[in-house]
């Protein structure tokens, strides 16, 4: 009877033994593959930030162009009035 109980499976695990379970900080190849796919499919943050900068530059350029057109129009109007003899400065 003693032999049968000594060969039985122990109910408690030993604390100093190694476990075959993977640790949480270890990565599997499928996790690495999934992360790579997410990086490729997701738009990078730098592109989003660059688009904001591009929009700001476009607005600034449009304002500068409009100011330049107004100045040219005022200059042309002054020249035309001077040519017609109605210099009203």
Biotite code that builds the C-alpha atoms (Angstrom):
import biotite.structure as struc

atoms = struc.array([
    struc.Atom([0.000, 0.000, 0.000], chain_id="A", res_id=1, res_name="UNK", atom_name="CA", element="C"),
    struc.Atom([2.863, 2.345, 0.704], chain_id="A", res_id=2, res_name="UNK", atom_name="CA", element="C"),
    struc.Atom([4.169, 1.811, -2.805], chain_id="A", res_id=3, res_name="UNK", atom_name="CA", element="C"),
    struc.Atom([0.914, 2.938, -4.401], chain_id="A", res_id=4, res_name="UNK", atom_name="CA", element="C"),
    struc.Atom([0.764, 6.195, -2.513], chain_id="A", res_id=5, res_name="UNK", atom_name="CA", element="C"),
    struc.Atom([4.388, 7.107, -3.150], chain_id="A", res_id=6, res_name="UNK", atom_name="CA", element="C"),
    struc.Atom([3.908, 6.837, -6.918], chain_id="A", res_id=7, res_name="UNK", atom_name="CA", element="C"),
    struc.Atom([0.813, 9.016, -6.881], chain_id="A", res_id=8, res_name="UNK", atom_name="CA", element="C"),
    struc.Atom([0.814, 12.420, -8.599], chain_id="A", res_id=9, res_name="UNK", atom_name="CA", element="C"),
    struc.Atom([1.597, 15.123, -6.043], chain_id="A", res_id=10, res_name="UNK", atom_name="CA", element="C"),
    struc.Atom([-1.202, 17.609, -5.452], chain_id="A", res_id=11, res_name="UNK", atom_name="CA", element="C"),
    struc.Atom([1.121, 20.524, -4.752], chain_id="A", res_id=12, res_name="UNK", atom_name="CA", element="C"),
    struc.Atom([3.668, 21.822, -7.194], chain_id="A", res_id=13, res_name="UNK", atom_name="CA", element="C"),
    struc.Atom([7.167, 22.312, -5.985], chain_id="A", res_id=14, res_name="UNK", atom_name="CA", element="C"),
    struc.Atom([8.150, 25.956, -5.661], chain_id="A", res_id=15, res_name="UNK", atom_name="CA", element="C"),
    struc.Atom([11.655, 25.572, -6.975], chain_id="A", res_id=16, res_name="UNK", atom_name="CA", element="C"),
    struc.Atom([10.737, 23.669, -10.122], chain_id="A", res_id=17, res_name="UNK", atom_name="CA", element="C"),
    struc.Atom([10.571, 25.177, -13.591], chain_id="A", res_id=18, res_name="UNK", atom_name="CA", element="C"),
    struc.Atom([7.269, 25.793, -15.282], chain_id="A", res_id=19, res_name="UNK", atom_name="CA", element="C"),
    struc.Atom([6.601, 25.191, -18.941], chain_id="A", res_id=20, res_name="UNK", atom_name="CA", element="C"),
    struc.Atom([4.221, 28.152, -19.181], chain_id="A", res_id=21, res_name="UNK", atom_name="CA", element="C"),
    struc.Atom([5.480, 31.169, -21.184], chain_id="A", res_id=22, res_name="UNK", atom_name="CA", element="C"),
    struc.Atom([6.089, 34.349, -19.249], chain_id="A", res_id=23, res_name="UNK", atom_name="CA", element="C"),
    struc.Atom([4.026, 37.422, -20.006], chain_id="A", res_id=24, res_name="UNK", atom_name="CA", element="C"),
    struc.Atom([7.000, 39.499, -21.102], chain_id="A", res_id=25, res_name="UNK", atom_name="CA", element="C"),
    struc.Atom([8.045, 36.957, -23.739], chain_id="A", res_id=26, res_name="UNK", atom_name="CA", element="C"),
    struc.Atom([6.686, 37.668, -27.214], chain_id="A", res_id=27, res_name="UNK", atom_name="CA", element="C"),
    struc.Atom([5.475, 35.066, -29.607], chain_id="A", res_id=28, res_name="UNK", atom_name="CA", element="C"),
    struc.Atom([6.097, 35.243, -33.343], chain_id="A", res_id=29, res_name="UNK", atom_name="CA", element="C"),
    struc.Atom([2.370, 35.808, -33.976], chain_id="A", res_id=30, res_name="UNK", atom_name="CA", element="C"),
    struc.Atom([2.425, 38.886, -31.715], chain_id="A", res_id=31, res_name="UNK", atom_name="CA", element="C"),
    struc.Atom([5.375, 40.290, -33.630], chain_id="A", res_id=32, res_name="UNK", atom_name="CA", element="C"),
    struc.Atom([3.610, 39.646, -36.934], chain_id="A", res_id=33, res_name="UNK", atom_name="CA", element="C"),
    struc.Atom([0.404, 41.289, -35.696], chain_id="A", res_id=34, res_name="UNK", atom_name="CA", element="C"),
    struc.Atom([2.321, 44.357, -34.489], chain_id="A", res_id=35, res_name="UNK", atom_name="CA", element="C"),
    struc.Atom([4.045, 44.646, -37.869], chain_id="A", res_id=36, res_name="UNK", atom_name="CA", element="C"),
    struc.Atom([0.742, 44.502, -39.736], chain_id="A", res_id=37, res_name="UNK", atom_name="CA", element="C"),
    struc.Atom([-0.733, 47.172, -37.458], chain_id="A", res_id=38, res_name="UNK", atom_name="CA", element="C"),
    struc.Atom([2.233, 49.463, -38.071], chain_id="A", res_id=39, res_name="UNK", atom_name="CA", element="C"),
    struc.Atom([1.978, 49.071, -41.829], chain_id="A", res_id=40, res_name="UNK", atom_name="CA", element="C"),
    struc.Atom([-1.796, 49.541, -42.001], chain_id="A", res_id=41, res_name="UNK", atom_name="CA", element="C"),
    struc.Atom([-2.095, 52.441, -39.532], chain_id="A", res_id=42, res_name="UNK", atom_name="CA", element="C"),
    struc.Atom([-1.234, 55.924, -40.821], chain_id="A", res_id=43, res_name="UNK", atom_name="CA", element="C"),
    struc.Atom([1.855, 57.305, -39.101], chain_id="A", res_id=44, res_name="UNK", atom_name="CA", element="C"),
    struc.Atom([1.456, 60.187, -36.709], chain_id="A", res_id=45, res_name="UNK", atom_name="CA", element="C"),
    struc.Atom([4.141, 62.155, -38.532], chain_id="A", res_id=46, res_name="UNK", atom_name="CA", element="C"),
    struc.Atom([2.043, 62.297, -41.721], chain_id="A", res_id=47, res_name="UNK", atom_name="CA", element="C"),
    struc.Atom([-0.926, 63.610, -39.750], chain_id="A", res_id=48, res_name="UNK", atom_name="CA", element="C"),
    struc.Atom([1.210, 66.281, -38.126], chain_id="A", res_id=49, res_name="UNK", atom_name="CA", element="C"),
    struc.Atom([2.790, 67.181, -41.457], chain_id="A", res_id=50, res_name="UNK", atom_name="CA", element="C"),
    struc.Atom([-0.662, 67.645, -42.989], chain_id="A", res_id=51, res_name="UNK", atom_name="CA", element="C"),
    struc.Atom([-1.482, 70.146, -40.251], chain_id="A", res_id=52, res_name="UNK", atom_name="CA", element="C"),
    struc.Atom([1.690, 72.065, -41.071], chain_id="A", res_id=53, res_name="UNK", atom_name="CA", element="C"),
    struc.Atom([0.908, 71.935, -44.778], chain_id="A", res_id=54, res_name="UNK", atom_name="CA", element="C"),
    struc.Atom([-2.573, 73.348, -44.153], chain_id="A", res_id=55, res_name="UNK", atom_name="CA", element="C"),
    struc.Atom([-1.143, 76.200, -42.088], chain_id="A", res_id=56, res_name="UNK", atom_name="CA", element="C"),
    struc.Atom([1.371, 76.996, -44.834], chain_id="A", res_id=57, res_name="UNK", atom_name="CA", element="C"),
    struc.Atom([-1.377, 76.940, -47.474], chain_id="A", res_id=58, res_name="UNK", atom_name="CA", element="C"),
    struc.Atom([-3.532, 79.387, -45.485], chain_id="A", res_id=59, res_name="UNK", atom_name="CA", element="C"),
    struc.Atom([-0.555, 81.658, -44.876], chain_id="A", res_id=60, res_name="UNK", atom_name="CA", element="C"),
    struc.Atom([0.370, 81.573, -48.571], chain_id="A", res_id=61, res_name="UNK", atom_name="CA", element="C"),
    struc.Atom([-3.211, 82.328, -49.633], chain_id="A", res_id=62, res_name="UNK", atom_name="CA", element="C"),
    struc.Atom([-3.302, 85.369, -47.338], chain_id="A", res_id=63, res_name="UNK", atom_name="CA", element="C"),
    struc.Atom([0.035, 86.612, -48.644], chain_id="A", res_id=64, res_name="UNK", atom_name="CA", element="C"),
    struc.Atom([-1.125, 86.146, -52.243], chain_id="A", res_id=65, res_name="UNK", atom_name="CA", element="C"),
    struc.Atom([-4.370, 88.020, -51.534], chain_id="A", res_id=66, res_name="UNK", atom_name="CA", element="C"),
    struc.Atom([-2.470, 90.910, -49.915], chain_id="A", res_id=67, res_name="UNK", atom_name="CA", element="C"),
    struc.Atom([-0.147, 91.036, -52.921], chain_id="A", res_id=68, res_name="UNK", atom_name="CA", element="C"),
    struc.Atom([-3.123, 91.125, -55.336], chain_id="A", res_id=69, res_name="UNK", atom_name="CA", element="C"),
    struc.Atom([-4.758, 93.959, -53.369], chain_id="A", res_id=70, res_name="UNK", atom_name="CA", element="C"),
    struc.Atom([-1.493, 95.940, -53.442], chain_id="A", res_id=71, res_name="UNK", atom_name="CA", element="C"),
    struc.Atom([-1.132, 95.372, -57.203], chain_id="A", res_id=72, res_name="UNK", atom_name="CA", element="C"),
    struc.Atom([-4.768, 96.409, -57.740], chain_id="A", res_id=73, res_name="UNK", atom_name="CA", element="C"),
    struc.Atom([-4.288, 99.597, -55.763], chain_id="A", res_id=74, res_name="UNK", atom_name="CA", element="C"),
    struc.Atom([-1.101, 100.326, -57.689], chain_id="A", res_id=75, res_name="UNK", atom_name="CA", element="C"),
    struc.Atom([-2.808, 99.729, -61.039], chain_id="A", res_id=76, res_name="UNK", atom_name="CA", element="C"),
    struc.Atom([-5.765, 101.887, -60.057], chain_id="A", res_id=77, res_name="UNK", atom_name="CA", element="C"),
    struc.Atom([-3.456, 104.741, -59.033], chain_id="A", res_id=78, res_name="UNK", atom_name="CA", element="C"),
    struc.Atom([-1.540, 104.483, -62.313], chain_id="A", res_id=79, res_name="UNK", atom_name="CA", element="C"),
    struc.Atom([-4.808, 104.462, -64.327], chain_id="A", res_id=80, res_name="UNK", atom_name="CA", element="C"),
    struc.Atom([-6.161, 107.508, -62.482], chain_id="A", res_id=81, res_name="UNK", atom_name="CA", element="C"),
    struc.Atom([-2.892, 109.334, -63.086], chain_id="A", res_id=82, res_name="UNK", atom_name="CA", element="C"),
    struc.Atom([-3.058, 108.493, -66.820], chain_id="A", res_id=83, res_name="UNK", atom_name="CA", element="C"),
    struc.Atom([-6.632, 109.766, -67.051], chain_id="A", res_id=84, res_name="UNK", atom_name="CA", element="C"),
    struc.Atom([-5.699, 112.997, -65.290], chain_id="A", res_id=85, res_name="UNK", atom_name="CA", element="C"),
    struc.Atom([-7.682, 112.438, -62.146], chain_id="A", res_id=86, res_name="UNK", atom_name="CA", element="C"),
    struc.Atom([-4.914, 112.138, -59.619], chain_id="A", res_id=87, res_name="UNK", atom_name="CA", element="C"),
    struc.Atom([-6.861, 111.944, -56.357], chain_id="A", res_id=88, res_name="UNK", atom_name="CA", element="C"),
    struc.Atom([-4.141, 110.958, -53.905], chain_id="A", res_id=89, res_name="UNK", atom_name="CA", element="C"),
])
